[in-house]
Amino acid sequence: MQVQAKSVIVTGASSGIGEALAVALAARGANVTLAARDGAALERVKARCEAAGGKALAVPTDVGEPEACQRLVERAVAEFGGVDVLVNNAGITMHARFEDVKDLSLFERLMRINYLGAVHCTFHALPHIKARKGLLVAISSLTGKTGVPTRTGYAASKHAMQGFFDSLRIELLGTGTDVLVVSPGFVATGIRANALGAEGRPLGQSPRDEEGATMDVDTCVGLILRAMERRDREVVMTLTARVGLVLKLVAPGLLDTLAARAIRGRKA
């Protein structure tokens, strides 16, 4: 799949993976519709996309609001004549042991943004994408495939996302419309610094050592672009992650032990 002159919506486009992916798509000649809550940040990304050679439309959007998802798609269709690709990238995370959580509404917030935001955007974009035999992209996480301590709500939302898009892929067989689920590990973005803590408020700093095994954003985006061009069904980004998925099948108890040990090591 070549993205030149294609209409691509990217949610969560104001920073991190979303911003870098939008600029890379624009550099390949895509017409990019940018969505995020921060309108000023979107205008900055829009300028970067245009400087890279593409056309861009900034649409301030809270994907947690169903009506906003509908307006986003309508604006993209009005501006660029349709939608070829939807990248569901918007997301937030958490960092707290479940028993320490003081505000359970953070679980609703995680599900509303990470999962239902993708559902609503996909619902409104799907007729347009099917008409062009396009592509749905879900930026999920390794936590969508296995449990991770201190990330219960995030893992639940990403498991929901994985299940939704795996099921939708089967429904779309024979239509020419493909579904790609991307599962990054730790990527050098600000998402962990903005993680919700036990009180339901952003932590303000990453709870992990960011000098550790962390993929740079450009490498992550390169892998996503390659998977989009090949219309892959899935991409798991690291060898360690792929080994972990095998362990989950053949030695799930060992994987649990290793995950628990990794969290304890971080606290030390």
N, C-alpha and C positions, 0 to 999 in steps of 0.2 A: 504494500500500500504506500503510495507516494502522497505526501500531505500538501504538495504545492497546489494552491488555489482551493484547497479544501476548507470547509467551515468547521472549526474546532472550538468547543466550549471547554474551558478549564476552570474548575472550582478550586477554591483555596489558592488563588493565583497571586495573592499579594506578597508572598514570601516563600522561602524554602523550595521544596521540590516543584510546587505549582508555578512559582515565578520563573525558575530556571527552565522548566519544560515549556512554558508559554513562549519565552524568548527564543528557545531553540526551534520551536515549531515555526515561529515567525521568520526566523532566519532561513527556513526551508520553503518560505513562500506561503505559509498557511494564513488564513484569515481567522484570527483568534479572538474569541469572546472571553473576557476575563471576569471572573466572579469572586468576590470576597466581601467581607463586611466593611473593611477600611477603604473608603472611597479615595482618599488621598494617596494611599499606597498603590491602589489600582492605577491611578493616573501616572504614577511613576513607572510602573511596569508597562503600561500602554506606550509610554514614550520609548522605553527600551525595545519593545517589540517593533515599533515603527522604525527606529534607528537600525534594527537588524534587517529590515527589508520587507516586513510583512504589514498587513493591515490589522488593526486591533480596535476592539470596542470594550470599554470598561463599564460594567454593570454592577454597582454595589448590591450585594445579595447576601442575606442570611439564609443558608440552606436549611436551617431549622424551621423556617416558615414556609409551608407548602405553597402559598400564593407567590412568594418571592421566587421559588423555583420555576413556576409557570411563567412569570414575567421574564425571567432570564432567558428561557428558551424562545419566547415570543420576540424578544429584542434581537436575539441572534438570527432568527429566521427573517425578521424584517430588514436587518442590516446586510446579511450575506446570502439571503435567498433560500436557506435551508440549514441543515446540520448534517455533517458527515461523521463527526467523532465527538463523543462526550467523554471527558476525563473527570471522573468523580474522585477528586483529590482532597476536598475539604475535610478537616478532621482535628480533633483535640484528644489529649490523652490524660492520664491520671497517674499518681504515684502515692499509694497508701495501702497498708494492709486492710482488708475488709473489716476486721473487728475494730479498727481504729477510726473508721469513717464516722463523722459526726453528722453529715448532711447527705442523706440517700438520694436527694434530687440530682446529685452529680451523675448518678447512673442514668437517669432520664435524659439529662443533657448530652451525655456521651452517645446514647442511642439515637437521640434526635438528630444530632449533627452527623455522626459517622455512618449511621445506617439509614435512618429515614430520610436524611438529606439526599443520599444517593438514590433511594427509591423514588422520591418525588421528582428529582431532576431526570432520572431515567424514564419515568412514566411519560413526562411531557415531551422528551426528546425522541423517544423510540419511534413514533410514526415517521418522523422526518429522517431518522437514521436508516430505518428499513427501506424507505423510498430510494435511498442512495446506496443501499447495500454497504453501509458503513460499519463503524466499530464502536463498541462500548468498552471503556477502560475503567477498572476499579483499582485505585491505589489502596491496597489493603495493608497487611503487615504480617510478619511471622507470627504475631500473637493471634492472628486469625486462623492459625493452623494448630497451635498448641498452647496450653495454659502457661501463664507467666505470673509469678507471685508479684504482688503490689500493683498489678494491672488488671484486676478482675473485671472492672467495668469496660475498660478499653478492649480487652480480649473478647468479652461478650459481644461488643458492637462489631468487631472485626470478624468474629465467627459468623455473626448474622449476615454481614456483607458478603463473605465467602459463600455461604449457603444460598443467598439470594441470586448472586450472579452465576454460580454453578447451575442452579435450576433454570435460570433464564436462558443460559447458553443452550440447554437442551431444547427448550421451547422454540428457540430460533433456528434450530437445525433446518437446513434446506431453504432458508430465506436469503442467504448471502450476507447476513449480518452476523458479525463475530463478537465474542466477548473475551476480553483479556483481563485477568486478575494478576496484579503485581504485588509481590510480597517482599518489600525491603526489610533489612535489619536496621541497625543503627546508622542513620545518615546525619551528616553535619548540618542540622537545621535548628531552629529555635523551639521546636515543638516540645522538647522535654523541659526547657526553662519555663514554658507556659503551662506545664502539666498542672492539673487540679490536685490539690492536696486533700487531706482528711476533712478539712473544713469547707471544701468546695471552692476554694480560692486558688488562683495561680501561685505556684511555688516561687517564681521569680528567678530561680536558678536551676540548672540541671541537677538531678539527684545522682547522676553517674559521672565518672571521670571521662570527659569528652576527649581526652588525649588517648584513650584506649582504642579498641578496634571499632573505628567509625569510618564509614564510606563517605567520600566527598560527594557533594551534590551533583557535580558534572558527570562523574562516573555513573551515578544512579540514573540520571536523565539519559545518558547514552544507552544504558541497558533498556530503559523504557522505550526509547525511540526505535531501537532495533526490534524489540518485540512487537511494537505497533506496525512497523513496516512489514514484518513477516506474518502479521496477524496471528501471533501465537495465542494459545489459550491461557498460558500461565508463565510467570517467570519468578523463580526463587533466587535471590541475588547472590548468595554466598555459599561456598562449599560447606562451611560449618552448619549453615541452616539446612542444607540438603541432607547432611549426615544426621542432624537432629530429627528430621522427618522420618528417616529410616529407623532410627532408634525408637521413635514413638510406636512404630509398627512391631518391632522385634523385642524391644526391652523398655517398655514405657516407664516402669519403675525407676530404671537407671536415669532416664531423661528427667524425671521429676526430681531426683536427688541432685543431679547436676545443676538444674535450674535453681533449686533452693540454695545450694552451695554458692552459686554465682551471686545471688542477692546478698547472702551473708558476707561474702568477701567484699562486696561494694561498701557495706556498712562499716566494715573494719577499716 
